[in-house]
Amino acid sequence: MIFAKKIALLNSLAFALVLYSSTLTLAQSENKLPAPDFTLKSLSGDEVSLNQHRGNYVLVNFWATWCVPCKMEMPSLETLYQRFKTKNFSLLAISNDMFGAKIVESFIQANNLSFTILLDQQLQASNKYGVISLPTTFMINPEGNIIGELRGAEDWASPDNLLYFENLLKN
C-alpha cells in the first residue's frame, strides 16, 4: 500500500515537472515560417480556414478530450480568449479526437468554452504542422507567419502571458 502511494506521488511529481518544463511562454521564432493553411469543420458544421483569420494574430491550439494537460489548460485559454477577443486576436482550438464531434461538443459544453473549436479527425492540420504531442500551440501573426510555438500545457491566464498578449495586441 505504501509502495502504491509512493508511485502515485512520483507520477504526480513527474507530471507537474513536465507541465512546468514545457516553457512558460511561446518560444519566439527568429525565422518566420508561413503557417500552412487548413480548412476544417467546426462543431456547427461550418468550414473554417486559417486564411479566413488573416489580419489577426491567431493562436492555434492542437488538443484532445483524452489529453489531461490539454483539459487542464482549457479554462485559461477561455480566459485569454475573453480578454482579447475584441482585439485583432483569434483562437482556433483543433481537436484531434478520433471519435468525432459528439464527445468534443460534450466537453465544450461542460466547460463553457466559447472560442472556435475545429475537428481534425484525420489529423490533416496536425500533420501539416508536425504535431507529435498534445497540446501543441502555434502563434501566427497577421501576415500568416508562425511567430511562436509551444509544446506542452500552459497557463494562458498567467500574468506573464496576459502581459505578452497585451503588448502583442496593442495595435
C-alpha positions as CSV (number, residue, x, y, z in Angstrom):
1,M,0.0,0.0,0.0
2,I,2.8,2.4,0.9
3,F,4.6,1.5,-2.3
4,A,1.5,2.3,-4.4
5,K,1.2,5.7,-2.7
6,K,4.9,6.5,-3.5
7,I,4.4,5.5,-7.1
8,A,1.3,7.8,-7.3
9,L,3.3,10.6,-5.7
10,L,6.2,10.1,-8.1
11,N,3.8,10.1,-11.1
12,S,2.2,13.3,-9.9
13,L,5.6,15.0,-9.5
14,A,6.7,13.8,-12.9
15,F,3.6,15.2,-14.5
16,A,4.0,18.5,-12.7
17,L,7.6,18.7,-13.9
18,V,6.5,18.0,-17.5
19,L,4.0,20.8,-17.2
20,Y,6.5,23.2,-15.7
21,S,9.2,22.5,-18.2
22,S,7.0,22.9,-21.2
23,T,8.0,26.5,-21.4
24,L,6.3,29.3,-19.7
25,T,5.7,31.4,-22.8
26,L,5.7,30.9,-26.5
27,A,9.1,30.4,-27.9
28,Q,9.6,33.2,-30.4
29,S,10.9,32.1,-33.7
30,E,13.6,34.1,-35.5
31,N,12.7,32.5,-38.8
32,K,9.1,33.4,-39.5
33,L,7.8,30.4,-41.5
34,P,4.5,30.7,-43.4
35,A,1.7,29.0,-41.5
36,P,0.2,26.1,-43.5
37,D,-3.4,26.8,-44.4
38,F,-6.0,24.4,-43.4
39,T,-9.8,24.1,-43.7
40,L,-11.6,22.1,-41.1
41,K,-15.2,21.8,-39.9
42,S,-16.4,23.5,-36.7
43,L,-18.7,21.9,-34.2
44,S,-21.6,23.6,-36.0
45,G,-20.5,22.1,-39.3
46,D,-19.2,25.3,-40.9
47,E,-15.9,25.1,-42.8
48,V,-13.3,27.3,-41.3
49,S,-9.9,28.0,-42.8
50,L,-6.8,29.6,-41.3
51,N,-6.7,32.1,-44.1
52,Q,-10.1,33.5,-43.0
53,H,-8.3,34.9,-40.0
54,R,-5.6,36.7,-41.9
55,G,-5.1,40.1,-40.5
56,N,-5.4,38.8,-36.9
57,Y,-3.0,37.3,-34.5
58,V,-4.1,33.6,-34.3
59,L,-3.4,31.2,-31.5
60,V,-3.8,27.7,-33.0
61,N,-4.0,25.1,-30.2
62,F,-4.0,21.3,-31.0
63,W,-5.7,19.3,-28.3
64,A,-7.9,16.3,-27.5
65,T,-10.5,15.5,-24.8
66,W,-8.5,12.4,-23.7
67,C,-5.4,14.6,-23.1
68,V,-5.1,15.6,-19.4
69,P,-2.7,18.5,-19.9
70,C,-5.0,19.8,-22.7
71,K,-8.0,19.7,-20.5
72,M,-6.1,21.5,-17.7
73,E,-5.2,24.4,-20.0
74,M,-8.7,24.9,-21.5
75,P,-10.0,27.2,-18.7
76,S,-7.0,29.5,-19.1
77,L,-7.5,29.5,-22.9
78,E,-11.1,30.7,-22.4
79,T,-9.8,33.5,-20.1
80,L,-7.3,34.6,-22.7
81,Y,-9.9,34.5,-25.4
82,Q,-12.4,36.5,-23.4
83,R,-9.8,39.1,-22.6
84,F,-8.6,39.7,-26.2
85,K,-11.4,38.6,-28.5
86,T,-12.3,42.2,-29.3
87,K,-8.8,43.0,-30.4
88,N,-7.2,41.5,-33.6
89,F,-7.0,38.1,-32.0
90,S,-8.5,34.7,-32.9
91,L,-8.3,31.4,-31.1
92,L,-8.7,28.2,-33.0
93,A,-8.6,25.0,-31.0
94,I,-8.2,22.0,-33.2
95,S,-9.4,18.7,-31.7
96,N,-7.6,15.5,-32.6
97,D,-10.3,13.4,-31.1
98,M,-10.9,10.4,-33.4
99,F,-14.5,9.7,-32.3
100,G,-16.0,12.9,-33.7
101,A,-18.0,15.9,-32.7
102,K,-20.2,14.4,-30.1
103,I,-17.5,13.8,-27.4
104,V,-15.9,17.1,-28.2
105,E,-19.2,19.0,-28.0
106,S,-20.0,17.4,-24.7
107,F,-16.6,18.5,-23.3
108,I,-17.0,22.1,-24.7
109,Q,-20.5,22.5,-23.2
110,A,-19.4,21.1,-19.8
111,N,-16.6,23.6,-19.6
112,N,-18.4,26.6,-21.1
113,L,-15.8,27.2,-23.8
114,S,-16.8,29.9,-26.4
115,F,-13.8,30.0,-28.7
116,T,-13.8,28.3,-32.1
117,I,-13.4,24.5,-32.0
118,L,-12.4,22.7,-35.1
119,L,-12.4,18.9,-35.8
120,D,-9.3,17.2,-37.2
121,Q,-10.2,13.5,-37.0
122,Q,-8.0,12.7,-40.0
123,L,-5.1,14.7,-38.5
124,Q,-4.7,16.7,-41.7
125,A,-3.9,20.0,-40.0
126,S,-1.9,18.3,-37.3
127,N,0.3,16.6,-39.9
128,K,0.8,19.9,-41.8
129,Y,2.1,21.5,-38.5
130,G,4.2,18.5,-37.5
131,V,2.3,18.0,-34.3
132,I,3.7,15.0,-32.4
133,S,2.4,15.6,-28.9
134,L,-0.6,17.4,-27.3
135,P,-1.2,20.1,-26.5
136,T,0.9,21.9,-29.1
137,T,0.2,25.6,-29.8
138,F,1.3,28.0,-32.5
139,M,1.1,31.8,-32.6
140,I,0.6,33.2,-36.1
141,N,1.0,36.9,-36.9
142,P,-1.5,38.9,-39.1
143,E,0.7,38.3,-42.2
144,G,0.2,34.5,-41.8
145,N,3.6,33.6,-40.4
146,I,4.4,31.4,-37.4
147,I,6.0,33.6,-34.8
148,G,5.9,31.2,-31.8
149,E,5.4,27.5,-30.9
150,L,4.8,25.8,-27.6
151,R,4.7,22.1,-26.9
152,G,3.0,21.2,-23.6
153,A,0.4,22.7,-21.4
154,E,0.4,26.4,-20.4
155,D,-1.4,28.7,-18.0
156,W,-2.6,31.2,-20.6
157,A,-4.1,33.4,-18.0
158,S,-0.9,33.9,-16.0
159,P,0.2,37.5,-15.5
160,D,3.2,37.0,-17.8
161,N,1.1,35.6,-20.6
162,L,-1.6,38.2,-20.3
163,L,1.2,40.9,-20.5
164,Y,2.7,39.2,-23.5
165,F,-0.6,39.3,-25.4
166,E,-1.4,42.8,-24.1
167,N,1.8,44.0,-25.7
168,L,1.4,42.0,-28.8
169,L,-2.1,43.3,-29.5
170,K,-1.5,47.0,-28.7
171,N,-2.1,47.9,-32.3
